């Protein structure tokens, strides 16, 4: 098995060699800018790991892996506009550095570019991979729509939230694994088990992201702390707080969420204090561990040697205790 760092370096080197120095420059420069950010490259690396589980030859999976990373970054450009986010990976977001229209159009171009990387596959493999990618791309859009709708809804349930993050976040991790497995020659059963592993890991990953949005360090997290609170996002923590709060705490939460004149720093501080009083961080961590354990059960059933699966087992642990 290739070490994780080596696979990450392969992806980084391939992305660095992409040429976006073409006209119109204002369309392609933002793409070069966002791909230059030192992200985790998690999705393309997962694709290469999944391929490597079933084949020593990973070269055929590299271009589709790049396509997955380009698609992921396209979604971030548009998400940041919708979320009014100022910082991504400790860098100004594209819509802040340029403007909303540029971020929208450059994002659209990235979506189209993402598909180009899949056409390097042999036709018989492409016919299996493309339906997975198409379905996933639509599901990510569905998840984002639910996320936006939740912002104006009061009665969002924990189950609805988990379904939303499954679509918005987990399906792309799962699809990256399944696509890599298909390219590597996995059986349908093993490819689907890897997909399920990715779904459960993706949910746990997003729950950790929700935690870090409130309790992380902006220097390591790479985004504004408290951004979800400021934008009134219905995260698992807010939903759990609403369910557990007494009348007074619930009333205060409603006032904080619905207020239009409270300072952001005060809003973040007071909502966080309510979370602490209600022991919400522990509730979230317990739910995170539940999905992480489900992921490990999926991983155990895959028909490859245990030592080959260690890279995914270790990675799953690192992702749910990460600080960035």
Residue pairs with C-beta under 8 A, 6 or more apart in sequence:
1 49
1 52
1 53
1 307
1 308
1 311
2 48
2 49
2 52
2 58
3 311
4 45
4 49
4 311
4 315
7 45
7 48
7 49
7 52
7 58
8 40
8 41
8 45
10 48
10 62
11 41
11 44
11 45
11 48
11 62
11 65
11 66
11 69
12 41
14 62
14 66
15 35
15 41
15 66
15 69
18 32
18 35
18 66
20 28
20 29
20 31
20 32
20 35
21 28
21 32
22 28
26 98
26 102
27 102
27 105
27 106
27 109
28 106
28 109
30 77
30 94
30 97
30 98
30 102
30 103
30 106
31 106
31 109
31 110
31 113
33 91
33 94
33 97
34 73
34 76
34 77
34 88
34 94
34 106
35 69
35 70
35 73
37 88
37 89
37 91
38 89
39 73
39 89
41 69
42 173
42 319
43 65
43 68
43 69
43 72
43 172
43 173
43 176
44 65
44 66
44 68
44 69
44 176
45 65
46 173
46 176
46 177
46 180
46 198
47 61
47 64
47 65
47 68
47 176
47 177
47 179
47 180
47 183
48 58
48 61
48 62
48 65
48 180
49 177
49 180
49 311
49 312
49 315
50 176
50 177
50 178
50 179
50 180
50 181
50 184
50 186
50 194
51 58
51 60
51 61
51 180
51 181
51 183
51 184
52 58
52 180
52 184
53 181
53 184
53 186
53 194
53 302
53 304
53 308
53 309
54 181
54 184
54 185
54 186
54 190
54 304
55 183
55 184
55 185
58 184
60 120
60 121
60 122
60 125
60 183
61 179
61 180
61 183
61 184
63 117
63 118
63 120
63 121
64 117
64 118
64 120
64 121
64 129
64 179
64 180
64 183
65 176
65 180
66 117
67 113
67 114
67 115
67 116
67 117
67 118
67 133
68 114
68 133
68 172
68 175
68 176
68 179
70 110
70 113
70 114
70 117
71 110
71 111
71 114
71 133
71 137
71 172
72 172
73 110
74 107
74 108
74 110
74 111
74 114
75 107
75 140
75 144
75 172
76 88
77 93
77 94
77 95
77 103
77 104
77 106
77 107
77 110
78 103
78 104
78 107
78 144
79 85
79 144
80 88
80 93
80 94
80 95
80 103
81 95
81 100
81 103
81 104
82 144
82 148
83 227
83 231
83 233
84 231
85 93
85 223
85 224
85 227
86 92
86 93
86 96
86 224
87 93
87 218
87 222
87 223
87 224
88 222
88 223
89 222
89 223
90 219
90 222
91 97
93 103
94 102
94 103
94 106
94 107
95 102
95 103
98 106
111 137
118 126
118 129
118 130
118 133
119 126
121 129
121 183
125 182
125 183
128 182
129 179
129 182
129 183
132 175
132 178
132 179
132 182
133 175
133 179
135 175
136 171
136 172
136 174
136 175
139 167
139 171
140 167
140 168
140 171
140 172
142 167
143 164
143 165
143 166
143 167
143 168
143 169
143 171
144 168
146 160
146 163
146 164
146 167
146 168
147 164
147 168
147 233
150 156
150 160
150 161
150 164
150 233
150 234
151 231
151 232
151 233
151 234
153 234
154 254
156 234
156 239
157 239
158 236
158 239
158 240
158 243
161 234
161 235
161 236
161 239
162 203
162 236
165 202
165 203
165 206
165 207
166 199
166 202
166 203
168 206
169 202
169 203
169 205
169 206
169 209
170 198
170 199
170 200
170 201
170 202
170 203
170 205
170 206
171 199
171 202
172 202
173 198
173 199
173 201
173 202
173 205
174 194
174 195
174 196
174 197
174 198
174 199
174 202
175 195
175 198
176 198
177 194
177 195
177 197
177 198
178 191
178 192
178 194
178 195
178 198
180 194
181 190
181 191
181 194
182 191
186 194
187 303
189 303
190 302
190 303
190 304
193 298
193 299
193 301
193 302
194 298
194 302
196 295
196 298
197 295
197 298
197 299
197 302
197 312
198 295
200 291
200 292
200 294
200 295
200 298
201 291
201 292
201 295
201 316
201 319
203 291
204 288
204 289
204 291
204 292
204 295
204 316
204 319
204 320
205 319
205 320
207 236
207 284
207 287
207 288
207 291
208 288
208 319
208 320
208 321
208 322
210 228
210 235
210 236
210 237
210 284
211 237
211 281
211 284
211 285
211 288
212 221
212 322
212 323
212 324
213 221
213 223
213 225
213 226
213 227
213 228
213 229
213 235
214 225
214 226
214 228
214 229
214 237
214 268
214 272
214 275
215 272
215 281
216 225
216 323
216 324
217 225
217 323
218 224
218 225
220 323
220 324
221 323
221 324
222 324
224 230
225 268
226 264
226 267
226 268
226 272
228 235
228 238
229 238
229 267
229 268
229 271
229 272
230 264
230 267
230 268
232 257
236 284
236 287
237 275
237 280
237 281
237 283
237 284
238 253
238 271
240 278
240 280
240 283
240 284
241 249
241 253
241 274
241 275
241 278
241 280
242 250
242 253
244 278
244 280
244 283
245 253
245 274
245 278
249 274
249 277
249 278
252 270
252 274
253 271
253 274
256 262
256 267
256 270
256 271
259 267
274 280
275 281
288 320
289 320
292 316
292 317
292 320
295 316
296 313
296 316
299 309
299 312
299 313
299 316
300 309
302 309
